[in-house]
Amino acid sequence: MNINQAFTILEKSGDTRAARIITNKHPKISWLRVMYYAHLLRRGMPVAKIIHSKWFYGLEFYTNKHTLDPRPDTETLVEAVIKDCITNEKRSILDMGTGTGCIICALCKNIPNTTGVAIDKSRKALRVAKRNIKKFQMDKQIKIKHADFANFKSDKKFDIIVSNPPYIKYGDNRVNMGAMFDPKIALYAKNDGLYAYEQIAKNTKKLLKKDGKIYLEIGVGQSNQIIKIFKFYGWNFERVEPDLSGINRVLVFSL
């Protein structure tokens, strides 16, 4: 099948953008593969899940059904951290709930003299993160560990903690169709989507250096509730960062 025929079939099954991304990724594609991809597009599967690839902060990440696809909103989190790291001093970063590893990789690529630890309670997600870390030749710079927000322990403290935890409450009907193909463990949380923040606020103070900061991605309309949670556990609220749509997307706290 030639590329124009493949493009036409994929465009009708999804849209022009999807067809262009897939055919650019696979310029030589069989008829059977085109039909399979067209079927997935009709089901509403995101293109990133089909081609197992998503760009994030200038880096192309491998992704699959066991991880969230990197999203533009999360680049706001990366930007917030980089903005605060204007000197070349050595820094250590803890990424809690790393998924694909996109946040920790983007930070360690763009902040000099930085090392990282990435944790996740999903072993399958950690395999994806490990694959990406190896792809970017950051094996010595970033270590991965199997742990969750409540039980991670470390002998050393970190200068920076980052997290994009699950923050959607169960039953929220605003979730788009593409999220049906994401792992639920990475999307949904108890207590109206606030459970992960409660665990982070409660358990991570001992992991952060005295002059360190924690950066959290949040859902729409959650800022006041999360600020309240962190203040209850003794954190100082520093600031909020909006995403490109003007929605409060990142909260920054210190000890």
RAQUIDA-V954172 format. One record per residue. PHI is phi in degrees with one decimal (* if undefined). Layout:
phi
PHI
PHI
//
This chain:
phi
*
-80.6
-65.6
-68.9
-64.6
-61.3
-59.6
-61.5
-63.7
-68.8
-63.8
-69.4
-83.7
-128.5
-156.9
-62.6
-61.9
-61.0
-62.7
-66.4
-63.5
-67.1
-71.9
-67.6
-73.5
-128.3
-64.7
-112.9
-136.1
-80.0
-58.7
-61.7
-67.5
-62.3
-64.2
-66.8
-63.9
-63.0
-61.4
-65.4
-62.9
-65.0
-75.7
94.9
-68.2
-60.7
-58.9
-58.7
-70.9
-74.8
-95.6
57.5
-155.3
-151.7
-82.0
-150.4
51.4
81.7
-124.0
-97.1
-103.0
-76.0
-143.4
-150.7
-68.8
-92.0
-137.3
-69.3
-72.7
-54.8
-121.7
-56.3
-55.7
-72.7
-64.0
-61.8
-64.7
-61.3
-61.0
-62.4
-70.1
-59.1
-59.1
-89.3
-107.9
-94.6
-104.7
-98.6
-66.8
-68.4
-135.8
-119.3
-124.9
-110.2
-107.5
-100.1
81.8
-71.7
61.1
-71.0
86.7
-63.9
-69.1
-65.7
-66.4
-62.5
-68.0
-69.8
-73.5
-108.9
-117.0
-62.8
57.6
-115.6
-121.3
-143.9
-126.2
-117.4
-118.7
-160.2
-87.2
-95.7
-65.6
-68.4
-66.2
-62.5
-65.6
-66.9
-60.1
-60.9
-61.3
-69.7
-60.5
-66.7
-57.3
-89.7
56.0
-116.2
-56.7
-80.5
-90.3
-125.7
-109.0
-113.8
-140.9
-87.7
-169.0
-119.1
-63.0
-91.1
-116.2
-69.9
-126.5
-146.3
-74.8
-114.4
-99.2
-112.4
-77.5
-138.8
-121.2
-127.2
-160.0
-118.4
-80.8
-64.0
-138.5
-93.0
-77.8
-60.5
89.2
-68.6
-87.6
-85.0
-68.9
-78.3
-61.9
-59.2
-67.9
-61.9
-99.7
-93.9
-67.8
-60.3
-62.0
-93.0
-107.5
-103.5
-142.1
-68.2
53.4
58.5
86.3
-103.5
-58.4
-62.9
-65.2
-61.7
-67.3
-65.5
-61.0
-76.4
-110.0
-102.1
-58.5
-74.2
-99.0
-107.2
-65.2
-58.1
-99.9
-84.3
-138.7
-118.2
-120.8
-129.1
-78.9
-133.5
-87.4
-61.4
77.0
-98.3
-58.3
-63.5
-66.0
-72.1
-59.3
-61.1
-61.1
-68.9
-64.8
-59.7
-92.1
91.7
-87.3
-101.4
-78.0
-97.4
-170.7
-118.9
-117.9
-83.2
-85.0
-66.1
-89.6
84.7
-87.3
-58.8
-121.5
-134.9
-112.5
-120.4
-129.0
-136.6
-88.0
//
